[in-house]
Amino acid sequence: MSDSIITEVQIENALNYMDRYIQKKHLLKIINKWKIKNRTRNRDMFDDIIRAVQFNLIPLDEFRSWLSQNQIDGNNYHFIYDVDFLGLKETDLEKLTENQNIYTINILDINKDNLEGIALVHVFKLENRYVLSFLAKGQISKKKLVGDGTIKVETENIVYPAFVEFDFNNNNVIVVLNPTANLVHVNGIQLGKYNDFSPIADEFLKETRKRIGTFYVKKPRWITYALHSLAEEATYHNNPEVESRSIQAQEIIEDFARQLLEQNDITDVALIDSFAAEIQSAFVMILQEQFQVITSDSSIGVFLQKTDQARTTIELEGKGQNLNIGTPGRIARQCRQDSDLKILGIDIKMPDENRYRFKIEDGKDHILIRPNNNFTEEEVVQYVLSKLHKHKATALLK
């Protein structure tokens, strides 16, 4: 049978995959290109797509590529690793992309019953990044009500999609994972404590090294400064009046802090500086309330932060508003002064006016970017990552 004809088995595999993973927003991205009618039920649109493939209105290779790539968009977790590529070069990924028919398995031939281990199904370039698309054998748990009213937990095999991105411009490898609910394991690897997906991310790093060669992961030690800097940028008042009065008062505040502590037999320079910084922060917040905050074009806010000191962890979250101004903003800023930021929740408005929320976490050997349960295009995550890279450049100069 010709490779340009989709078989009944491949149709069943494709429909099962689409039923599990394809959302309406995935479909809206291709309806104009493929001239598919926007229907109420996703399954009706799936059927229309399959019919178009059968009649060669959609080329089979194009459909296969789309099926292998579309899950890069969604409410995915992004594990970002700083790496030393050692001997691995961009040309190696370019050659893999050009010769992928030798190294990949057709996604249309894969289903939850015949997949063993992890399969590479596609390699493609997305802007400046090379992306490996994988499907892995996995299991989810399902609760079932039995005849006597008790609940029985059963497991079901699934195919689990994941992506590994190579960004040679920024020396990053990014593992993109679907936060599938009730996940039991992926290729035998279970989640860590508190639904931690990092063991699964590590498994895809391991699989990638087998296929393309080794690279060395480095702890991104700059992230603490970058998160702090991003938080300060996001909560900056942008008001020249506030800035001017704050600068004018700085020397007065420092003298007051030193004199007050020295009168109480406290001469430790670090304590004096910390005390002065807290007073300065409180003064700026009062000025902001008096003279107002001017919203910047960046439209970034902080809705959550978790700071960590040697013996204290403090988590703050705004209810209905961001931690930018007023008492919540003052408390958040004070907590950031002498602590490491471990998690930063940012609210961001994109140029198309759509708003997104993300949590950025400082992991053990990675940075984790998690969207707030909303469908999020890959380019939006990359925009957030570009903000971190900007602050990384500043951090490395310090």
N, C-alpha and C positions, 0 to 999 in steps of 0.2 A: 504494500500500500504506500502511496506517495506521502512524503513527509509534510506536504502542504495540506493534507486532509486530516481533520481531527477525528479521532475514533470515539466510539461510544464510551469506552472505559475512560478515555481522557476527558470527555464531557462530564462524566460522573465525578471524576477527581476534581475538575475545575469548579463545578457547582458546589461540591462539599467544602472546598477551600473558601470560596466566595461567601457561602452561607455563614461560615464561622468568623471571617475576618473583615469582609468588605462592608464599609459604612456608606451611607448616602453621600457624604462629602467626598469619598473616593470616587464615586460615580459621577458627581457633578463636575469633576475636573476633566472628564473625557466625553461627556455627552455631546458637546458641540463638534469635537474632532471626529467622533465616530457616528454622529447623527443618530444618537439613541434618544428615544422619547423619555422625558422625565416622568416616571410613573410613581404612584403612591407606594407600592410594594417593591422593595429591593429585588425580590425573587423574580418579579416580572421583567425587571431591567436585566437581570442576569440571563434570563431566557432569551431576551432580545439580542444581547451580546453574543451568545452562543450561536444563535441563528445567523447573525451577521458573519461570524467566523466560518460557519458551514458553507455559506454562499460566497465566501471570499470577499465580502464587503469590508471585513477587517482581516488583514493578512495574519496568518497563524503565528508567524514569528513575532509580529507586533503585539498580539494578544498574550503570547507567552512572556514577552519582556515585561509588559504591563503587570501581569499577574505576579511576576517575580519582584517587581519594584514597588508596588503601590503601598505596601505596609511600612515604607519609610516615613509615611505620614500617619499620624494618629496621636494617641496620648502616650507616646513611648518614653521610656527611660533612656537617657543618654549617659553612658559611662565614658568620661573623657580621660585619656591617659597621656601624660607627657612621656615621650619615648626617645631613645637613641636608636636610629634605624640601623646602626652598625653597617653591614655591607649591603643592606637592602636599598635599592634605588627606585626612583619613580619609573624608570624605563622597565623595570621588572613587572610592575603593575600594568603598564601600558601593553607589554607583550601578553600578559595573562588575559587582558581584556580582548585583544585582537584574536587570540587563539582559544577563547573560552569554550568553544564547542568540543575541544579535546578534554577539557578538565571539568565540565559541568554536566549535571544530570537534568534532563527535561522535567520541569516542574509538573507538567501535565501527566507524567508517568508515575507521580508519587502520590501515595495515599497513606492514611494512618495505619494501615495493616501491613504494607510492604516496606515501609521506611525503617531502616536499621541505622542507628547512629546519627551522624550529621552529614547532610548532602549539600554541596555547593551547587546552586541552581542558576546563578547569573552573576556577571561582573559588569559593572557599568561606571561611567564617569558622571559625576554630579558637580557642576561648577568646577572647582579646583581639586575635588576629592575623588579618589577611586573607591568604589563600594563593592564589597563582596556580599552577595545575598545567599543566606543559608536557610534550609529547613532541617529541623531536628525532631527526632522522635521524643514525644513527651506524654504526660498523663495529667488529667485533671480529676478532681473528686466531685461526685454528684450525690446529693441527698435524695433518697427515694422513700416515699411513704408506702409501707407494706400493709397487708390486710388487717393486722391486729392493731394498727394505729402507731406502731413504732417507726422510727426513721432509720433506714439502712443507708450506709455510705458505700457507694460503688465507685470504681475508677473507670475512666474512659481514655483510650488512646487518642492522641491528637498529633497533628503536624504543627510544629512551633516555628514561626518565622523570626529571623534575627539578621542584623546587618553589621558588618565591620567596615568602617570608613578609614581611609588613609589620607591624612592631610599633611603633605610634605612641606607645605609653606609654614605651618605652625608646629611641626614635629609632634603631631597628635595622632593617636589611634582612638577611634570612637566606636564603642559597641552600643548598638541600638536594640533595645529589647522591648517586646510587648508585655505590659504588666498584666498578663492573663490571670483572671480570678481563679481561685481554688486550684492553683497549680501544685501538683504533687512532685513532679521532677521534669527535667529536660535532659535527655541522654543520661539518665541515672543520677543527675546532680540535683539535689534538693535546695530549696531556699535556705538562707541563713536565718538567724533570729529576727523576729519582727518583720517578716516578709522581705528580708534583704536579698536582692537579686544579684549581688556581686559575685557569689560563687558561680552563677550561671554565666555572667559576663566573663569570668576567668576561664570557663570551659570553652567559650568561643575564641578567646585569645589563644588558648592552647591549640585549638583546631586550626586557626589561621596560621600559626607558626609552622604547623606540620605541612601546610600547603605552599607557603611562599618563602619561608625562611625566618630566622630569628630576629627579634628586636628586643631592646631592653627598656623596661618600664621604670620610670623615675618618679618618686614622690613629688607632686607639685607643691613645693614648699612656699611658693609665691602666692598661693590661693588665699591665705589668711589676710595678707595685705590687700589683695585685689578685692576681696569681699568687703573689707572695711572701706576701701576707697570708693567702691561702687555704692555702698550704703550712704556714704557722705555725699556723693554726687546726687543720689536720688532724693536726699532729704535737704539739699542745700536751699536756702531761702531765696537766692537770686535777687535780693533787694539791696541796692547800693547804700541806702540809709542805714540798714541793719549792719552791713559790713563796716561802714565808716564809724558808727558809734561803738561797735565791738572792738575795733582796732584802737580807738582812742582810750577805751577803758582798760585795755590789756595790762598796761604797766601799773595802773592803779590797783587792779585786782591782784597782780603778782606781789606787789608791796604789801597789800592788806593780808594776803594769805601767809606770807613769810612772817610779818610782824605778829599776827595772831598766834601762830604756832610757836614762834620763838618765846613769846610771853608765857607760853605753857610748857617751856623746856623741850620743845620738839624742834630739832635742827636737821633732821634727815632730809637731804635735798630732794630725794625721790618722793617723799611724802608731801613736801611743800609744793612740788611741781604738780602732783596729782590733785591736791586740794585746790590749787589755783585753776587747773583745767576744769574741775567740776563746777567751780563758781562761774568761770567763763562760759561754760556750756549752759548753765542755768540762766545767765544774763542774756545770752543770745536767744534763748527760747522766749524770754520775756519781751525782748525787742521784736521778735517775730509776731507775737500776739498783738503788740502795740502797732507795728508798722506793716504787718501782713507779709505773707509769703507770695512771691511772684512766680507763677507756674512757668516752668521752662518748656521749650519745644520738645525736649527729650521725653517728657511725660512718663517718667519712671517713678514709681513709689515703692515703699517698703511696707509690706503688710505683716511680715513675720521675721523674727530673728531669734537665734539660739546662740548664746555666748557661753564660753567655757573658760573657767579659771582652774587653778590647781585643785580646789576643793568645792567649787561652786559651779552649777550649771543654771542659767537663767533663760527661760523661753518667754518671749512676748509676742502676742498676736493681736492685731487690731480687729475689733468687731464692728464691721460696717464702714470703717475708714482705715486709711493707712497710718503708719507710725511716723508721719512726716512733721507734724506740728503739735503745739500744745503740750500738755503733760505727758501723753504717750510718747511723743517725739523726744522730749527731754529725757525721760527715763531710758528710752532705747539708746539714745546717744551716750548717756553716761555709762550704760552697760558695755558699750563698745570700746570705751576709752582704754580700759585696763584689762580687757579680756580678748580671747581669740574668738572670732566669729566661726561657728561650725555650720550653721544653716542660715541662709538668707532667703526670705520670700519676697520676690519682686513682682510688682504689677506694672505692666508695660503696654503702652499704646503704640501700635505699629503705624507706618505711614498711611495704610488703608483705613485707619481709624478703629480697627478691631483691637480689643483689649485681651491680653493673656496674662495668666499668673503662673509663675514658676517657683519652685524651691531649688536652690543651689546648695549642695552639700559638700563639705570637705570630707572625703572618704579616706580610707587607710592608704591607698595608693592611686587614687583617682579623684575626679570631680564628678558629681552626679547632678544632672539637671532633670527635674521631674515637672511636667506640666500639671496643672490643677484639674485633672480628670476631664479636660476638654480636648476635642480634636485639634491637633496642632500640626501645621505643616512644617516640614523639615527646615525650610528657609527661615521660619520664625525662631527655631531653636538655634540655628546658626547665627542669627542676628544677636541673640542673647550671648552666645559664645564669643562673638566679636567684641562685645562690651568687656567681657573678662579678659580677652587678649589685649585690649587697649590698656587696662589697668595692670596686666602682667608686665607689659613693657616698662611701665613706670616703676613697678616693684623691683624689677631686675636691675634698675639703675641705682637703687638704694643700697 
